[in-house]
Amino acid sequence: GIPTGIVHSHQMRWRQFAATAASYLEAGLAVRSIASTPLYSNTTMVAFLAPLLAGGTVRVMGKFNTVNWLEHAQADKSTVTMLVPVQYQRLMDEPRFDAFDLSALKLKYCTSAPFSAELKAEVLRRMPGALIEIYSMTEGGVVCLLACHEFPDKLHTVGRPAPGSELRVLDDADNPVAPGTPGNLIGRSQTMMAGYKNQPDKTREGYWTDPETGDIWQRMGDIGRVDEEGFVELVGRAKDMIISGGFNVYPVDLENELLKEAGVLEAAVIGVPSRKWGETPVGFVRCEGDGDTGAILASVNARLGKTQRLAQLHAIEEMPRSHIGKLLKTDLREMAEKLGLPD
């Protein structure tokens, strides 16, 4: 496809990584990083630029492979790493994982895709060192941080806005919502893009301008809510929300229910056209062994509200993902059409 064309200034990049590098130096951390996501990805910069700025070393891997990663981390005595959720999942699923010595790990980061509370808990239990989830977007906007090791009761959230970041939650008419109510997230910080290259209309669409102050905020594209302690819980991508029979259905709620079923390793829910309801939810699961989708579907639908119930559930061998592990729901929609849409 065509690159998004997000323009960053050198000053913005400096702000982004100088603070991280300074924290390494202040802690006296011997930074030995392992970078296993593509170098052209914004995700990789956390594992690449900040360690170099702190005078550390970086091992750049080729294509990610669980055993290769474990061998490198053990041999290098890696202290810092950045992995996306699907990489953490594959490491947890690796039969030989516990045979490797990862005791040098001090700091693990995760970003770029939804990171389930269950997977965070398993990583905390089985991998040494702190675990920090970063929520933001390449365009900038708010940056939220969750120190998972410090807030084990908040693993269902993406943390709180980092120092220098601000967050608001708006309804579809761009009015503030009541505390705890789901809405469209907007944010701003010192790490905002300069715009989309040669795309002024798209740049304007991505911004929200405060009518009182004229301040520019970035539309995050996510629906979320903020709890009484300021922790942000993501409900789903705005573009992925399903409207079934006039009711809003959030795929993440259904995906979390699917993940509660024994043997379900990954789950994804999309909306497909429905003559009766406008849209209706269809689920996909990756199971351990031969999953009984009929039994899973019946069990999950028994717990869901009437408007949330899945019309179909399909088992697939692998979830379609991008080069940095983002789930490709467009591919799932194409798959659903080929498999036959529900009546």
VEXVEX-338519 format. One line per 2 residues: their letters; for each residue z, y, x of C-alpha. Coordinates in pm, 1 decimal. Example, Ala and Ser with C-alpha at 12.3 -4.5 7.8 and 13.67 -1.06 7.14 Angstrom:
% VEXVEX-338519
AS	780.0:-450.0:1230.0 | 714.0:-106.0:1367.0
% end
This chain:
% VEXVEX-338519
GI	0.0:0.0:0.0 | -1.7:369.7:88.0
PT	303.2:488.5:288.5 | 540.6:713.8:95.9
GI	510.5:987.1:360.1 | 874.0:1101.3:382.8
VH	907.2:1389.9:630.6 | 1225.6:1413.6:841.0
SH	1307.9:1686.2:1090.9 | 1449.4:1610.1:1435.7
QM	1758.0:1811.3:1340.8 | 1812.1:1589.7:1036.8
RW	1787.3:1277.3:1252.5 | 2031.9:1424.0:1503.7
RQ	2284.3:1494.9:1228.1 | 2238.2:1141.8:1098.6
FA	2316.7:955.9:1419.1 | 2519.0:1190.0:1642.3
AT	2832.0:1142.9:1430.6 | 2799.0:763.7:1444.7
AA	2745.6:769.4:1820.6 | 3046.0:999.5:1862.2
SY	3263.4:757.8:1663.3 | 3165.1:475.8:1900.1
LE	3256.8:687.2:2202.8 | 3587.8:802.1:2052.5
AG	3682.9:440.9:1977.7 | 3590.5:331.9:2329.3
LA	3358.6:68.6:2185.6 | 3125.7:-109.2:2426.6
VR	2816.1:-90.2:2209.0 | 2593.6:-396.1:2226.4
SI	2370.6:-388.5:1921.3 | 2127.1:-642.7:1784.1
AS	1835.9:-504.7:1578.2 | 1664.3:-762.1:1358.6
TP	1479.3:-549.9:1102.2 | 1142.8:-375.7:1167.8
LY	1155.1:-71.7:1396.5 | 951.1:134.7:1149.6
SN	1222.9:87.2:887.0 | 1483.8:355.6:827.4
TT	1738.7:73.0:804.4 | 1689.2:-20.3:1169.9
MV	1774.2:327.0:1297.2 | 2146.3:259.6:1242.4
AF	2131.1:-37.6:1478.6 | 1893.5:133.4:1722.4
LA	1926.9:510.3:1772.4 | 2304.3:554.9:1736.1
PL	2386.0:275.9:1987.4 | 2140.4:420.1:2242.2
LA	2282.5:769.0:2188.5 | 2627.5:626.4:2266.1
GG	2499.3:476.5:2592.1 | 2493.3:123.8:2454.9
TV	2235.5:-152.0:2468.3 | 2009.4:-283.0:2194.0
RV	1847.4:-622.3:2169.5 | 1529.7:-600.6:1962.1
MG	1450.7:-928.7:1791.0 | 1117.3:-1050.7:1667.7
KF	1093.7:-1204.8:1322.3 | 1440.6:-1280.9:1188.0
NT	1556.0:-1638.3:1222.8 | 1916.2:-1738.5:1158.3
VN	1963.8:-1963.2:1461.6 | 1789.0:-1717.2:1696.3
WL	2007.3:-1434.5:1568.4 | 2323.5:-1641.1:1615.5
EH	2219.0:-1746.1:1965.4 | 2148.1:-1385.1:2068.2
AQ	2469.0:-1251.4:1911.9 | 2673.9:-1515.5:2092.6
AD	2499.7:-1479.5:2430.5 | 2502.6:-1097.5:2427.4
KS	2854.6:-1074.8:2286.9 | 2708.2:-832.2:2032.8
TV	2958.6:-579.9:1899.0 | 2743.1:-397.3:1640.7
TM	2472.2:-510.0:1400.7 | 2283.3:-397.0:1093.2
LV	2162.2:-662.4:851.7 | 2016.8:-644.1:502.2
PV	2177.3:-853.9:224.9 | 1922.0:-1134.8:232.9
QY	1985.6:-1178.8:607.4 | 2360.1:-1205.3:549.0
QR	2289.5:-1461.3:276.5 | 2071.6:-1669.1:508.1
LM	2336.5:-1660.4:779.1 | 2598.6:-1777.2:530.4
DE	2363.5:-2058.4:421.3 | 2293.0:-2168.0:781.4
PR	2454.5:-2513.8:829.9 | 2529.2:-2441.4:1198.3
FD	2680.5:-2096.8:1142.3 | 3040.6:-2192.5:1220.0
AF	2943.3:-2349.1:1553.5 | 2864.7:-2007.4:1706.7
DL	3113.6:-1769.9:1869.5 | 3079.2:-1425.2:1710.5
SA	3425.3:-1305.9:1808.8 | 3284.9:-1001.0:1993.9
LK	3155.5:-848.6:1667.1 | 3345.5:-531.8:1583.9
LK	3123.3:-360.5:1328.7 | 2868.2:-489.4:1080.1
YC	2655.0:-264.1:859.3 | 2452.1:-342.1:548.9
TS	2206.7:-135.2:346.8 | 1862.3:-128.0:177.7
AP	1925.0:-361.7:-119.7 | 2199.6:-466.1:-364.0
FS	2484.1:-642.5:-180.1 | 2678.2:-859.9:-424.9
AE	3058.5:-857.7:-428.5 | 3057.5:-1235.2:-380.9
LK	2843.1:-1214.5:-67.9 | 3050.8:-928.4:74.4
AE	3364.0:-1138.6:28.2 | 3207.9:-1438.0:203.2
VL	3088.2:-1225.8:496.8 | 3436.7:-1074.9:531.1
RR	3589.0:-1421.3:530.4 | 3351.5:-1584.8:778.4
MP	3228.2:-1311.1:1016.0 | 3458.1:-1115.0:1250.7
GA	3481.4:-736.5:1252.6 | 3462.5:-456.5:1000.7
LI	3194.3:-454.1:729.8 | 3049.1:-123.6:610.4
EI	2798.1:-91.8:328.4 | 2578.0:218.9:330.3
YS	2421.0:347.2:9.0 | 2152.8:614.1:35.9
MT	1777.0:643.0:45.1 | 1521.7:731.5:310.8
EG	1460.7:1063.0:132.6 | 1824.7:1157.0:180.0
GV	2051.1:1268.0:-101.3 | 2404.1:1134.4:-118.2
VC	2535.6:889.8:141.6 | 2807.1:656.2:14.0
LL	3013.4:434.5:242.1 | 3222.1:130.8:152.8
AC	3454.2:-6.3:420.6 | 3466.7:-352.0:264.1
HE	3749.9:-468.4:490.9 | 3969.3:-178.6:374.5
FP	3891.7:-197.2:1.7 | 3857.8:-566.1:-93.0
DK	3919.5:-474.3:-458.0 | 3615.2:-242.0:-460.8
LH	3347.6:-485.3:-344.2 | 3158.6:-436.6:-673.4
TV	3095.7:-73.7:-571.3 | 2899.5:100.3:-293.3
GR	3198.5:310.6:-194.0 | 3256.9:684.8:-209.3
PA	3043.9:979.0:-90.8 | 3074.3:1024.3:285.2
PG	3206.3:1353.7:426.9 | 2939.4:1619.3:374.9
SE	2780.1:1431.5:82.9 | 2797.7:1526.3:-283.9
LR	2720.6:1321.8:-594.0 | 2664.8:1403.8:-960.5
VL	2584.8:1185.5:-1261.4 | 2346.7:1324.8:-1525.0
DD	2208.6:1205.7:-1857.4 | 1835.6:1190.0:-1933.0
AD	1839.6:1560.7:-2026.3 | 1997.6:1647.5:-1687.8
NP	2337.7:1726.9:-1837.2 | 2660.4:1600.8:-1672.8
VA	2802.2:1282.6:-1826.9 | 3166.8:1204.1:-1898.8
PG	3362.1:1033.8:-1616.5 | 3300.2:659.7:-1607.3
TP	2980.4:688.3:-1813.1 | 2657.1:546.7:-1663.6
GN	2392.1:803.4:-1583.4 | 2124.6:909.8:-1336.9
LI	2259.6:965.9:-986.9 | 2166.6:1276.8:-788.8
GR	2299.8:1372.9:-448.9 | 2275.7:1605.9:-156.2
SQ	2390.0:1606.2:205.6 | 2288.2:1727.9:549.3
TM	2038.1:1443.4:575.8 | 1777.8:1555.2:321.6
MA	1405.5:1505.4:371.0 | 1173.4:1801.3:417.0
GY	955.9:1655.3:139.1 | 673.0:1409.3:86.7
KN	387.1:1488.6:324.2 | 104.7:1675.1:147.4
QP	248.5:1576.3:-192.9 | 411.1:1891.0:-339.4
DK	411.9:1759.8:-697.5 | 585.4:1437.5:-596.7
TR	834.2:1636.6:-388.9 | 923.8:1855.8:-688.0
EG	962.9:1548.9:-911.0 | 1209.3:1398.8:-662.9
YW	1432.2:1706.6:-663.6 | 1680.2:1843.7:-915.9
TD	1754.7:2215.6:-888.6 | 2093.2:2342.8:-1001.7
PE	2012.3:2607.3:-1267.3 | 2320.6:2811.8:-1172.1
TG	2308.7:2809.0:-791.1 | 1951.6:2710.3:-710.8
DI	2079.9:2429.9:-484.5 | 1841.3:2137.7:-439.8
WQ	1960.5:1782.7:-505.7 | 1775.7:1454.9:-455.9
RM	1718.2:1225.6:-751.7 | 1839.7:885.3:-627.2
GD	1645.6:678.5:-880.6 | 1955.3:473.3:-964.4
IG	2177.3:449.8:-1269.2 | 2544.9:437.5:-1184.5
RV	2897.6:526.9:-1283.7 | 3192.6:670.2:-1089.9
DE	3540.8:525.4:-1140.3 | 3868.7:717.4:-1149.2
EG	3909.7:681.2:-771.5 | 3562.4:814.9:-692.8
FV	3399.8:480.8:-611.6 | 3037.0:451.3:-720.8
EL	2921.8:142.4:-909.1 | 2546.6:92.5:-938.4
VG	2420.6:-27.2:-1275.0 | 2054.4:-59.5:-1177.1
RA	1734.3:118.7:-1086.3 | 1630.5:368.4:-1351.2
KD	1276.8:229.0:-1353.0 | 1409.2:-127.0:-1399.8
MI	1625.5:-54.1:-1705.8 | 1520.2:-262.3:-2006.8
IS	1511.7:-108.7:-2354.6 | 1537.9:-395.8:-2602.1
GG	1556.3:-318.6:-2972.1 | 1651.6:39.0:-2886.5
FN	1944.6:-65.4:-2666.0 | 1970.5:-10.1:-2290.1
VY	2001.3:-338.1:-2099.6 | 2093.6:-317.8:-1731.4
PV	1945.7:-605.8:-1526.3 | 2238.1:-606.9:-1281.9
DL	2478.5:-706.2:-1561.9 | 2264.7:-1009.7:-1643.3
EN	2209.3:-1093.4:-1276.4 | 2584.1:-1094.5:-1215.2
EL	2631.8:-1339.7:-1501.8 | 2361.7:-1569.4:-1362.1
LK	2529.9:-1564.6:-1020.8 | 2849.3:-1697.2:-1178.4
EA	2672.8:-2025.0:-1256.7 | 2727.1:-2315.4:-1016.6
GV	2436.3:-2365.7:-778.6 | 2270.3:-2027.0:-841.0
LE	2212.4:-1863.0:-502.0 | 2002.3:-1563.6:-609.1
AA	1916.9:-1409.2:-943.9 | 1682.7:-1138.5:-1068.1
VI	1611.6:-1006.5:-1417.8 | 1311.5:-805.5:-1534.6
GV	1194.1:-665.0:-1865.4 | 869.8:-793.0:-2017.2
PS	679.8:-669.5:-2324.2 | 797.6:-804.6:-2659.5
RK	631.3:-749.5:-2997.2 | 966.2:-796.1:-3172.0
WG	1199.3:-598.3:-2941.4 | 970.9:-370.8:-2736.6
ET	1103.9:-531.1:-2420.3 | 1305.2:-845.5:-2359.4
PV	1486.2:-975.9:-2047.4 | 1344.2:-1263.3:-1841.9
GF	1538.0:-1413.7:-1552.0 | 1452.0:-1580.0:-1222.1
VR	1692.4:-1786.3:-1012.3 | 1689.9:-1956.0:-674.5
CE	1913.3:-2258.5:-697.2 | 2079.3:-2498.0:-460.0
GD	1904.6:-2827.9:-527.6 | 1747.5:-2886.7:-867.9
GD	1891.8:-2628.3:-1101.8 | 1892.3:-2702.8:-1474.7
TG	1754.2:-2374.4:-1603.8 | 1803.4:-2479.7:-1964.9
AI	2175.0:-2536.8:-1913.5 | 2211.6:-2216.9:-1708.3
LA	2028.8:-2013.7:-1973.3 | 2245.0:-2151.9:-2254.3
SV	2566.9:-2092.4:-2060.4 | 2481.6:-1733.8:-1966.1
NA	2346.2:-1633.7:-2307.7 | 2668.4:-1758.1:-2466.4
RL	2854.7:-1490.4:-2268.1 | 2607.6:-1206.5:-2321.3
GK	2580.2:-965.9:-2610.7 | 2302.0:-1024.1:-2861.3
TQ	2081.8:-746.0:-2721.5 | 2130.3:-869.8:-2362.7
RL	2030.3:-1233.1:-2402.3 | 1761.0:-1371.1:-2175.4
AQ	1442.1:-1486.5:-2346.5 | 1341.1:-1708.9:-2054.1
LH	1477.4:-1831.9:-1722.3 | 1259.6:-1958.7:-1438.1
AI	1361.3:-2135.4:-1117.4 | 1166.6:-2032.3:-805.9
EE	1186.0:-2147.4:-444.9 | 1199.5:-1798.9:-290.2
MP	1251.9:-1447.6:-421.1 | 961.7:-1214.4:-332.4
RS	1088.1:-954.9:-86.6 | 957.1:-671.3:130.0
HI	975.2:-664.2:510.1 | 1330.4:-525.9:491.1
GK	1455.6:-757.9:219.8 | 1405.1:-544.4:-90.6
LL	1341.7:-752.5:-401.4 | 986.9:-699.3:-531.8
KT	1025.9:-693.1:-908.3 | 659.1:-602.3:-949.9
DL	577.1:-947.0:-808.8 | 821.9:-1106.4:-1052.5
RE	652.7:-928.3:-1344.0 | 316.5:-1067.5:-1234.4
MA	475.9:-1410.6:-1203.7 | 622.8:-1382.7:-1554.4
EK	280.5:-1301.8:-1698.8 | 126.5:-1606.1:-1530.6
LG	407.7:-1831.6:-1653.9 | 361.0:-1708.5:-2010.2
LP	553.4:-1430.9:-2181.5 | 802.0:-1512.4:-2460.2
D	689.4:-1471.4:-2820.6
% end
